[in-house]
């Protein structure tokens, strides 16, 4: 049952500042990540996605106190840093990747935004600030901090603005992709699979699903899931919503299940029992200043509170 499993997620584990992530969120270093994993192993039994899919059809369910480790966005550090640690400790995991970014052929809009903010932090040209302000239609405030905040908040539907700002700042995203290669390559993904790890879809190019039309939601899901499943010869279809599944209709879940687009899906709402078929909620362990123990304790207390107020 949902009560027998916890599903933590991370995006990044790294000891360095990465320009394409630096201004989006903070992440744990390698030692903190290892500490998290060691704590989980003391309290919970690691399972794979395959174990969860089998348990769905079994009357026995899961081993009590199980955890399924998940990672979003398909960064190359999953292959270079995370996988070796997990392999050494014998822990399975599933990596959710965006089909448009495999092999570093393009950059996600949110990563473009972080790169631009990093570049903006290096300049003190007020004329440049005014030009950027004009593009952002932020005519009342040309301060560096306000512009940086506006750039980070540019939505998926307006992502073309990021390219306009890049031209203004002389930022070449193709050169960045070539220099940093932020995402997993086909070869790295195959190696992860060969090492026993599992792969899922995280949409085509990481939009917030609540901002898409119903047709666009289905397209993002089916196209990315089909490409990944076919390319890597997978007999399962696992999908994790970018950002969150908040605002996604019941019709969507019924449609993707009916048409067998996916076998299982994952949101990010924490310790909440989901009323949608085969949809599981996850929680983040990515707060650098908090240990897995503290984060988990917080979520468990919240769950007890929901039980008490009859809202669980």
N, C-alpha and C positions, 0 to 999 in steps of 0.2 A: 504494500500500500504506500501512498505518498508519505505516511508518517514514518516509514521504515528507511527512508532515504533522504540525504541532503545532497544538493547539487551546487557546489561552489563554482564560480567562474573567475577567470583572469583574462586580461588582454595581453599584458606584457610582463616579462621578467627580465631585468637588465640592470647592470651596474653603471650604465652611461646615460647621459641626457641625449635624447634623440629629437632632432628638430621637428620631425613630422608628428611627434606625440607630445613634446614638451609643454605646449600650451593648451592641451586638451584634458589631460588627467595625469595624476601621479601614479607611479607603480612601484612595486617592491623590488628590492635588489635580490641578488641570488641567495645570500645567506638568510634573509627574511623569508623567502619562498621556501627554502629547505626547512626552516623552523615550522612554518605552517604545515608542510607535508608531514613532518615527524609528529606533530600534534594530532593531526587527523588520523594517522596510523595507530596512535595509542587508543583512540576512542571509537574508530569506525573501521568497517571492512571495505576496502576498495573494490569497486565493481566496474565492469565495462558497459558500454551501450548495449552490447549483445546480451549481457546478463539482464539488463533492464527490459529489453524487448521480450526475452524468454519469460521473465517474471510476470509480464503483462498477461500472458496466456496461461500461467500456471496457478493452480489453486493455493500453492504453498507461498507464493509471493517471494519477497527478498529476504536475505539474511538481515535480522534486525540491526539497526545502526550501520547502514551502508552509506558510502559516498561515491558519487560519480563526478570525476574531475573534468571540467570543460574549459576551453580557451577560445576566445573570439578574435576575428579579424585576420587571422592567417599571417602573422608576422614571421619573418625568417628566424627570429630568436626562438620560435617554437621548436625548430629543428636543431639550432645550434646550441641552445642553452637548456630549454625545458625538457625536451625528449630524453637527452642523456641522463638527467637527474632522475626522471621518472623510471626510465629503463633500469637504472642501477638499483632502484628501490622496489622494482617489480610492480609498479602502479600503472594501470591502464588509464587512458584519457581519450577524449574526442576533441578534435580541432575543427572549428567552424570557419570556413573560408569563403571569401567573396569571389565569385567566378571571374569577374572583370579584372581582378588584380593579380591573378596567378601569372607567374613569370615576369612580374613587374612591367606590364605593358601599359598601365595607366595608374594614376594616383587618385585615391579617394578624396572627395571634396573636403572632408574634415582635416585630412592630412595636409592638403594644400593650404588650408586656413592657418594651421599651426606653423607651417614653413614661412608663410607671409608675415605672421606676427613676429616670428624670430628675426626676419629680415628688417621689419619695421623698427625693432628695438635697437638696431644698429645705426639708425640715421637720426639726424636732428635738423632736417630740412623742412622748414615751415611751409614752404611753397609745395613740397611734395605732400605734406599732410593735407593741405587744402585741396589738392588734386584728388587724393584718395577720398577725402570727405565728400567731394562732388560726386564721385562714382557711387558712394554709399548713400547719397542723399542725406548726409548728416551735416547740414550746413551751419547748424548752430554751435557745433563744438568740434574744433580741429585738434584737440589734445591727443597725444600719442596713446594714452591709456584707453580713451573712449573709442578711438578708431580700432585699436586692437580688439576690444570687446565686441565691437560691431562685426569685425571680420570673422571672429570665432563663431558668432551667432548666425552667420549667413546660412540660410536653409538650403536643402537639397535642390528645391525647385529653382533657386536663384544662383546655383553654383557657377554659372557662366561669369558672374561678377568676379569670382576669384581669379579667373584667367585675365580679366581686364586689369585687375590690380597687379597681377604678376608681370604683365607687359610694362606697366608703369614703373615697377620696381626693378625691372630687368632680371626677373627670376625665371629660370628655365626649368620647368618641372621634368622635362625629359632627361636633362642632365642630372637632376637630383635622383631620378629613378636609377640611372646608370651608375651613379656614384655610391648611393646608399643601399640599393636593392632591398627596400623595406619588406617586401612580401616573399612568401614561399614560392619556390620554383616547382615545376612539374616533377623534377628529379627529387627534390626534397620531400615532396608530398608522397611520392612512391616509396621513398625510404621510410617515412613514418608508418605507412601501411605495412611495409615489409617487417617493421619492428613490432607489429601488433597493435599499433594505435589506430583509432577510427577517425573518419573524416565526415564532416557534415557541411551543409550549405548555410551561408549567412546572407543570402540574397545575391543579386548581381553586383550592385555597387553601393550598398549600405544606405538606403533611404530610411527615414522614419516612416513606418508603415501607416501610422495614423494620418500622415499627410498625403497618402496616395489614394487614388480611386480604387474601388473594388477590383476593377479589371487590371489596374497596374499592380496591385498586390498579388494577384494570381500569376501575372506574367513574371514578376520578379522571383516568385517562388518556384514556379514550374521550370523556367528557363535555367536558373542557376542549379536547381536540384537535378534536373535531367543531364545537364552538361557534366556535373561533377560525378554523378552516379555512373554515367556511361564512360567517361574518361578514365576512371579508376576502377572500373568493373566491380562496383559495389552492389551487394544484394540487399541493402537496406537504404532507407532514405530518411536522414535526420536533418532537421532544420532548426536554426536558432534565429529568432527575430533580432534584427539590428536595433539597438537602443532598448526597445521594449515592445511587448505585444499589446500595450495599453491602447484602447480605441479600436482594436481589430474586432470585427463583428463575428457573431456566432455563425453567420452564413459562410464566412471565410473558412472557418474550421470544418464545417460540414462539407463544404465544396472540395477542399483539398483531401479530405479523408475519402469521400465518395469516389473521387476521380483518381485516388491512389497516387497523388502527387508526393505525399510524404507518409512515413510510418509513425513518426514521433516529432514533436516540436517542443521548443523551450522558450520561456519568457524570462524576465528579470525582476519579478516582483517580490522576491524573498521567500519566506516560509509561509506560503499561502497555498492551500489546497485548491487546485484548479477544477472548475466544473466543466471544462471543455475536454472532449475525448482526446486522450494521448498527448495532452499538453502539460508540461511540467514547469514549475517556477524555480528559478535559481537565485542565488545571492552572491554578492561580490566579496571576495577576500582581498581586494586590491587597495585597501587603505594602508599606506606605508607606515603610519605611526601606530597602527593597531595590530596586535597579534591575531592569529586565527582563533585563539581561545576567546579573546575579548569580543571579536565580531560575532562568533557563534553564540556566545552567551547572550549578547544583545538580541539576536534573532529568536533565540529560544524563549527569552523573557517576553518578547512581543507576541510570540505564539501563545504562551500561557495567558497573556492578557486578553488576546482575542477569544480564547476559549471561555474565559471568565465573563466576557461581555456578550457571549453567544454570537460572535461575528466571525468565527473561524470556519 
